[in-house]
Amino acid sequence: MRHDLPFQLVWVLSLVSQTYADRWSLRPFRQHSASLLQPLPTTFQTCHEDDGHSDGWIKVMSLFRGGASLVDANDPASNLGSDLPFRVAYQGVPGAYSEKSTRELLGENVVAVGRPSFEDCFRAVVSMECDYACLPIENSLGGSIHENYDLMLRYDLKIIAEHEFRVHHCLLAKDGVKRDDIKYAISHPQALAQCDNFLRGLGITPIPTYDTAGSAKMISEGQKLPAGCTPENTAAIASDLAAKFYRLNCLGVGIEDDDTNFTRFLLLARKDVTQYLNKQTPAKTSVVFTLPNTAGALYKALACFSLRDIDFSKIESRPTSASLLNYLKFRSQQMGKKSRNRADLPRFRYCFYLDFLANQLDVNTQNALAHLREQGEFVRVLGSYPRKSRLVGPVAKSVEELKHKVVDPKEISLSFLPSDSESVVPLKIGIVGFDTMGQTLAKEFTKKHRVSCLDIKHDRSREAKEMGVDHYSSFETSRFLSDLDVLVVAFSFF
């Protein structure tokens, strides 16, 4: 990402931090950045990503009333009180395997927040409502969770740890229900498939539902059960944590057919932990890249690592997203490359996700990544982190401190965040730079927010008026900055 900003832009940011230091704080803006950038055209969404050599630069900043100190938005301490445990988002309802994995990795006292979908987990971390997200990425029997691979490319979060979770399925039923009473078993389709022999042996009919812990909740509440199922003739296949949370009896533990059922989880954060890794800590690095459609391209890319004796642990290919395709085409045109006819373009384009066993800061690894950037069209490091459930950096410190805190058991498992009930409040958004990128941002922002622009390079007051944007020249900087909720700096370097 380039940081050679024009002098006038540096002056604008300096004016904000000095002139308004008595009543404003300037810090990287995270609370609304995901929702602000989400509706943008895919080209500009991807330009926001840091691939090491991006040609676009978008920075979203926020102005907060209060103190004048600069605040690190990536630091969990900046958005949580010192007495509050950190929050970790997971997909599912309380009692889900994801919650159990989160507590295995981070401790029993961690505040685990259940979210309806994987993307909601990403958004909770980006918006700073949660500090981390613990999400599954692959299962030893079911394979990869492709949605999370795609979301890692869409959201700028870093992998800071991994955890291999052993899946133990349990047969759960209400008090007074015996095995002989059970005619049906409800659970997620994968869980039912993994317990198929056990269910056949008891003559129990499997009925798929949306979730494992959700099935336990259905039986506990006696609501939303499939046709023919009642709490007296139905059991759920879920975790022992779900049995505890929904007060169900466990009629069988470890009922899965295969005892090699493991799910690998990733812990995601806003800031990486690379700087906390040392030579004594076994490390793993995850990258994603795309390659040109040429003979031997993948071979040459992998050779960047194999020639330096860097071992791989996983490689996965996924279809390239529309946003990334548009960005690659956009960047190619800006670099002056001759555009190709649509008929000449490959019908199938892929991203490659690669895990290798080395620290990103190792000289050998840095040379390999530099070599890969020469071979690939797009390269991003998703994170460099310790292997096998080790923790380093701020999260390790927070986990250790949490062991000595007394936490109310009722407050460590949540399924609700403040944003779930909040309506969208119109913001006062100021855009510095009103060229193509700035106008594209303004077009979307004006749908829900009040927008103003500071035009440094050219007079684009006519375009601003047509879009309903308040226009300010460089001589009106003080007025422009006087009453903003959000400051967006948007420039292109071509």
C-alpha positions in Angstrom: 0.0 0.0 0.0 1.5 3.4 -1.0 1.9 6.0 1.7 3.4 8.9 -0.4 0.4 11.2 0.1 0.4 14.7 -1.4 1.6 17.5 0.9 -1.9 19.1 0.9 -3.4 15.9 2.2 -0.9 15.6 5.0 -1.8 19.2 5.9 -5.5 18.4 6.1 -4.9 15.5 8.5 -2.5 17.7 10.5 -5.2 20.4 10.7 -7.6 17.9 12.1 -5.3 16.6 14.8 -4.0 20.0 15.9 -6.7 22.6 15.4 -9.4 20.4 16.9 -7.2 18.6 19.4 -9.1 20.1 22.3 -12.4 18.4 21.4 -11.7 15.7 18.8 -9.7 12.5 18.6 -8.6 11.2 15.3 -8.3 7.5 14.9 -8.8 4.8 12.2 -12.5 4.4 11.7 -13.8 0.8 12.1 -17.3 1.0 13.6 -19.0 1.8 10.3 -16.3 1.0 7.7 -17.7 -2.4 6.7 -21.2 -1.0 6.2 -19.9 2.0 4.4 -17.8 0.1 1.9 -20.1 -2.9 1.5 -22.4 -1.3 -1.2 -19.6 0.0 -3.3 -18.8 -1.3 -6.8 -16.7 -4.4 -6.6 -13.7 -2.7 -8.2 -13.4 -0.2 -5.4 -14.1 -2.7 -2.7 -11.0 -4.7 -3.8 -8.9 -1.6 -4.2 -9.4 -1.2 -0.5 -7.5 -4.4 0.1 -3.8 -4.4 0.8 -2.1 -6.7 -1.7 1.3 -5.2 -1.4 1.2 -3.2 -4.6 -2.3 -1.7 -4.9 -2.9 1.3 -7.1 -5.8 2.7 -5.1 -5.8 4.2 -1.6 -8.9 4.6 0.6 -8.6 5.4 4.2 -11.7 5.8 6.4 -11.2 7.9 9.5 -13.5 8.9 12.3 -13.7 12.0 14.5 -14.8 11.4 18.0 -15.8 14.0 20.6 -13.6 13.8 23.6 -9.9 13.6 24.4 -7.1 14.4 22.0 -5.0 11.3 22.3 -4.4 9.1 19.3 -6.2 5.8 19.8 -5.2 2.4 18.2 -8.5 1.0 16.9 -6.9 -2.4 16.6 -6.2 -2.6 20.3 -9.0 -4.4 22.2 -8.4 -2.2 25.1 -9.4 0.9 23.1 -13.1 -0.2 22.8 -13.6 -2.3 25.9 -13.5 -1.2 29.6 -10.5 -2.5 31.5 -12.8 -4.6 33.7 -14.7 -6.3 30.8 -13.5 -9.6 29.3 -12.9 -9.5 25.6 -15.6 -10.8 23.2 -15.2 -13.5 20.7 -17.8 -14.1 17.9 -18.7 -17.6 16.7 -21.3 -18.9 14.3 -24.3 -20.5 15.9 -26.3 -20.5 19.1 -25.1 -21.1 22.6 -23.8 -24.6 23.0 -22.5 -24.9 19.4 -19.3 -26.8 18.7 -17.8 -23.4 17.7 -18.5 -22.0 21.2 -16.9 -25.1 22.8 -13.8 -24.7 20.5 -13.6 -21.1 21.4 -13.6 -21.9 25.1 -11.0 -24.7 24.6 -8.7 -22.2 23.0 -9.3 -19.1 25.0 -10.6 -20.3 28.4 -13.9 -20.9 30.0 -14.4 -17.3 31.1 -14.2 -15.7 27.6 -17.3 -13.9 26.5 -18.5 -15.9 23.5 -21.0 -14.2 21.2 -23.1 -16.3 18.9 -23.9 -14.8 15.5 -26.4 -16.0 12.9 -23.9 -16.4 10.0 -20.2 -16.5 9.3 -20.3 -13.1 7.7 -22.0 -11.7 10.8 -18.9 -12.9 12.8 -16.6 -11.0 10.4 -18.7 -7.9 10.7 -18.8 -8.0 14.5 -15.0 -7.9 14.6 -14.6 -5.2 11.9 -17.2 -3.0 13.6 -15.3 -3.5 16.9 -18.3 -5.0 18.7 -16.2 -8.1 19.2 -12.4 -8.4 19.5 -12.0 -11.7 17.8 -13.8 -14.4 15.7 -13.3 -18.1 16.1 -14.4 -19.8 12.9 -14.1 -23.3 11.3 -12.0 -23.5 8.2 -11.8 -27.3 7.5 -13.0 -30.6 8.8 -11.0 -33.8 8.6 -14.1 -35.7 7.2 -16.3 -33.0 5.6 -13.5 -30.9 4.0 -13.1 -27.2 3.7 -15.6 -24.5 4.7 -15.5 -22.6 1.5 -17.6 -19.7 2.7 -15.0 -18.7 5.2 -12.2 -18.8 2.6 -14.2 -16.3 0.5 -14.9 -14.1 3.5 -11.3 -13.9 4.4 -10.6 -12.4 1.0 -13.5 -9.9 1.4 -12.7 -8.7 4.9 -9.4 -7.3 6.1 -8.9 -9.5 9.2 -5.8 -11.4 10.2 -5.3 -14.9 11.4 -3.6 -14.9 14.8 -4.1 -18.5 16.0 -5.4 -21.9 15.0 -7.0 -24.7 17.0 -7.7 -28.3 16.1 -10.9 -29.3 17.8 -11.9 -32.9 18.4 -15.6 -33.4 17.6 -17.4 -35.6 20.1 -21.1 -36.1 19.3 -23.6 -36.7 22.1 -27.2 -38.0 22.1 -29.2 -35.5 24.1 -32.8 -35.9 25.3 -35.1 -34.4 28.0 -35.4 -35.7 31.5 -37.3 -39.0 31.7 -36.7 -40.0 28.1 -34.8 -43.2 27.6 -33.0 -44.6 24.5 -35.8 -47.0 23.8 -38.3 -44.1 23.6 -36.4 -42.3 20.9 -37.7 -42.7 17.3 -36.1 -39.6 15.7 -32.8 -37.8 15.9 -32.5 -34.2 14.7 -29.2 -32.4 14.0 -27.1 -30.8 11.2 -26.9 -33.1 8.2 -23.1 -33.6 8.6 -23.6 -34.6 12.3 -26.3 -37.1 11.3 -24.1 -38.6 8.6 -21.1 -38.9 11.0 -23.4 -40.9 13.5 -25.1 -43.0 10.8 -24.0 -46.5 12.1 -25.0 -45.6 15.7 -28.4 -44.5 14.7 -29.0 -47.5 12.4 -28.1 -49.8 15.3 -30.8 -48.3 17.5 -33.4 -48.0 14.7 -33.5 -44.2 15.0 -34.6 -42.2 12.0 -32.4 -39.2 11.3 -34.1 -35.9 10.4 -31.8 -33.0 9.3 -32.2 -29.5 10.8 -30.2 -26.3 10.4 -27.8 -26.7 13.4 -26.6 -29.1 16.1 -27.0 -26.8 19.1 -30.2 -25.4 17.5 -31.6 -28.9 17.6 -30.9 -29.2 21.3 -32.7 -25.9 21.8 -35.7 -27.1 19.9 -36.1 -30.1 22.2 -35.5 -28.1 25.3 -38.2 -25.6 24.4 -40.5 -28.1 22.6 -40.9 -25.7 19.7 -40.3 -25.7 15.9 -39.7 -29.4 15.9 -40.1 -31.3 12.6 -43.4 -33.0 11.8 -44.0 -36.1 13.9 -41.3 -35.1 16.4 -42.0 -34.4 20.1 -39.7 -33.8 23.0 -40.7 -37.3 24.3 -39.7 -39.3 21.1 -36.9 -37.2 19.7 -33.2 -36.7 20.6 -30.7 -34.2 19.4 -27.1 -34.9 18.3 -25.0 -32.0 19.7 -22.2 -31.2 22.1 -22.0 -31.8 25.8 -21.9 -28.0 26.2 -25.3 -27.9 24.5 -26.6 -30.4 27.0 -25.4 -28.3 29.9 -26.8 -25.0 28.4 -30.2 -26.4 27.5 -30.5 -28.8 30.6 -30.7 -32.0 28.6 -29.6 -35.5 29.6 -26.7 -37.1 27.7 -27.7 -40.6 26.7 -24.6 -41.3 24.8 -21.1 -39.7 24.4 -18.8 -40.1 21.5 -21.5 -41.7 19.3 -19.7 -40.7 16.0 -18.7 -43.5 13.7 -15.1 -42.2 13.1 -12.9 -41.2 16.0 -10.7 -39.1 13.7 -13.2 -36.3 13.4 -11.4 -33.0 13.8 -12.3 -29.4 12.9 -9.6 -26.8 12.4 -10.6 -23.4 13.7 -9.0 -20.0 13.0 -8.9 -17.1 15.4 -9.3 -13.8 13.5 -8.4 -10.3 14.7 -8.1 -6.8 13.3 -4.3 -6.8 13.9 -1.8 -9.5 13.3 0.6 -11.0 15.8 3.6 -11.4 13.5 5.8 -9.1 15.6 5.3 -11.4 18.7 6.6 -14.5 17.0 10.2 -15.6 17.7 12.4 -18.3 16.3 11.5 -20.6 19.2 7.7 -20.5 18.3 6.7 -22.9 15.5 4.8 -20.7 13.1 2.5 -21.0 10.1 1.7 -18.4 7.4 -1.4 -18.3 5.2 -1.5 -16.5 1.9 -3.9 -16.1 -1.0 -2.8 -15.3 -4.5 -3.9 -15.4 -8.1 -1.8 -16.3 -11.2 -1.8 -15.4 -14.8 -3.3 -17.9 -17.3 0.1 -19.2 -18.5 1.7 -22.6 -18.8 3.4 -23.7 -15.5 2.2 -20.7 -13.6 1.3 -22.7 -10.5 4.5 -24.7 -10.7 6.5 -21.5 -10.7 4.5 -20.0 -7.8 5.1 -23.1 -5.6 8.7 -23.2 -6.6 9.1 -19.8 -4.8 8.8 -21.8 -1.6 10.1 -25.2 -2.4 13.4 -23.8 -3.7 13.9 -22.3 -0.3 12.9 -25.5 1.6 9.7 -24.0 3.0 7.2 -26.8 3.7 3.5 -26.6 2.8 0.7 -27.8 5.1 -2.3 -27.1 2.8 -3.2 -25.7 -0.6 -6.8 -24.9 -1.7 -8.2 -23.4 -4.9 -11.4 -21.4 -5.0 -13.1 -19.6 -7.9 -12.0 -16.0 -8.1 -14.7 -13.6 -6.8 -16.2 -11.0 -9.2 -14.7 -8.2 -7.1 -11.2 -9.5 -7.5 -11.7 -10.2 -11.2 -12.9 -6.6 -11.7 -9.9 -5.3 -9.8 -7.4 -7.3 -11.8 -8.9 -6.1 -15.0 -9.0 -2.5 -13.7 -5.4 -2.6 -12.5 -4.2 -4.2 -15.8 -5.8 -1.3 -17.8 -4.2 1.3 -15.5 -0.8 -0.3 -16.0 -1.2 0.2 -19.7 -1.5 -3.5 -20.6 -3.5 -4.2 -23.8 -7.0 -5.3 -22.9 -8.0 -8.8 -24.0 -11.2 -9.7 -25.8 -13.8 -11.4 -23.5 -13.5 -14.5 -25.7 -9.8 -14.7 -25.0 -10.2 -14.6 -21.2 -10.2 -18.0 -19.4 -13.7 -19.0 -18.3 -12.5 -20.3 -15.0 -10.2 -18.2 -12.8 -9.0 -19.4 -9.4 -7.5 -18.0 -6.1 -5.0 -20.2 -4.4 -4.9 -20.4 -0.6 -1.6 -21.7 0.7 -0.5 -22.5 4.3 3.3 -22.9 4.8 5.3 -23.7 7.9 7.4 -20.6 8.4 7.3 -17.1 10.0 6.4 -14.2 7.6 9.3 -12.2 9.0 12.0 -14.8 8.3 14.4 -13.6 5.6 13.8 -16.8 3.7 10.1 -16.3 3.7 10.3 -12.6 2.8 12.3 -13.6 -0.3 9.8 -16.3 -1.2 6.9 -13.8 -0.9 8.8 -11.2 -2.9 9.4 -13.8 -5.6 5.7 -14.9 -5.5 4.6 -11.2 -6.0 6.7 -11.2 -9.2 4.9 -14.4 -10.4 1.3 -13.6 -9.2 -1.2 -11.0 -10.2 -2.5 -10.6 -6.6 -0.9 -11.6 -3.3 -2.1 -11.1 0.2 -0.8 -12.5 3.5 -3.8 -13.5 5.6 -1.7 -14.0 8.7 1.4 -15.4 10.3 0.6 -17.1 13.6 1.8 -19.8 16.0 0.8 -23.4 15.3 -1.3 -25.9 17.3 -3.3 -23.7 19.6 -0.5 -21.6 20.9 -1.2 -17.9 21.6 1.1 -14.9 21.5 0.7 -11.2 21.8 -2.2 -9.3 23.2 -4.6 -12.2 23.1 -2.3 -14.4 25.1 -2.0 -11.6 27.7 -5.8 -11.2 27.8 -6.4 -14.9 28.2 -3.9 -15.1 31.1 -5.5 -12.1 32.8 -9.0 -13.6 32.4 -7.9 -16.7 34.4 -7.7 -14.5 37.5 -11.0 -12.7 37.0 -14.3 -13.6 38.5 -16.9 -13.6 35.8 -20.6 -14.1 36.1 -21.5 -17.3 34.2 -24.6 -15.6 32.9 -22.6 -13.0 31.0 -20.1 -15.3 29.2 -22.5 -16.6 26.6 -24.3 -14.0 24.5 -26.3 -14.1 21.3 -27.1 -10.4 21.0 -25.1 -7.3 20.2 -26.2 -3.6 20.4 -26.1 -3.3 16.6 -28.8 -6.0 16.3 -31.5 -3.5 17.5 -30.0 -0.2 16.3 -31.5 1.5 13.3 -29.2 3.2 10.8 -28.5 6.7 12.0 -27.5 9.2 9.2 -23.9 10.2 9.5 -22.2 13.4 8.4 -19.5 12.1 6.1 -16.7 14.2 4.6 -14.8 13.0 1.6 -11.3 14.4 0.9 -10.6 14.0 -2.8 -13.5 14.1 -5.3 -12.1 12.4 -8.4 -13.5 9.2 -9.8 -13.0 7.2 -6.6 -14.4 10.0 -4.4 -17.5 10.5 -6.6 -18.2 6.7 -6.5 -18.1 6.8 -2.7 -20.3 9.8 -2.6 -22.9 8.3 -4.9 -23.4 5.4 -2.4 -23.1 7.4 0.8 -25.7 9.9 -0.2 -28.4 7.2 -0.2 -28.4 7.1 3.6 -26.1 9.8 4.8 -25.3 13.5 4.5 -22.1 14.0 2.4 -19.7 16.9 1.9 -16.5 16.9 0.0 -13.2 18.8 0.1 -11.8 19.3 -3.4 -8.0 19.8 -3.4 -6.9 19.2 -6.9 -9.7 20.5 -9.1 -12.9 22.4 -9.1 -15.6 19.7 -9.1 -18.4 21.8 -7.5 -20.7 21.2 -10.5 -20.4 17.4 -10.1 -20.9 17.7 -6.3 -24.1 19.8 -6.8 -25.6 17.3 -9.2 -25.0 14.5 -6.6 -26.4 16.5 -3.7 -23.0 16.8 -2.0 -21.9 20.0 -0.2 -18.7 21.2 -1.8 -15.8 22.9 -0.1 -12.6 24.3 -1.6 -9.2 24.0 0.0 -9.6 27.5 1.5 -12.7 26.3 3.4 -11.0 23.4 5.2 -11.9 24.6 8.7 -15.6 24.8 7.8 -15.4 21.4 6.1 -14.0 19.7 9.2 -16.1 21.5 11.8 -19.0 19.1 12.1 -18.2 15.6 10.7 -18.8 12.1 12.1 -16.7 10.4 9.5 -13.7 11.6 7.4 -13.0 9.5 4.2 -9.8 10.2 2.3 -10.0 8.8 -1.2 -7.3 9.2 -3.8 -6.0 7.2 -6.8 -2.4 7.1 -7.8 -2.1 6.4 -11.5 
